[in-house]
Amino acid sequence: MELLLDKYELQIGEIALVPSSGGRFEVTVDGELVFSKLAQKRFPEDEELIELVGARISAN
């Protein structure tokens, strides 16, 4: 998460970690799912996550 803040510190107002169960790791931006570990069956690479979040931020 620190990488996201380093890259998008002026665009990101908040990062929240929400505990869950069942092997979930999901990343949402403004309520839109941008990555799901359950769907992809893997964790995202750091650069991949930065690109996904950046694409969603610039779409706003």
CORRA-V381202 format. One record per helix or strand of 3 or more residues. SS is the DSSP state (a for helix, b for strand). FROM is the first residue (numbers start at 1). TO is the last residue. If there is no record, write none. Layout:
[[SS:FROM:TO] [SS:FROM:TO]]
//
This chain:
[[a:2:8] [b:26:29] [b:32:36] [a:37:40] [a:46:59]]
//
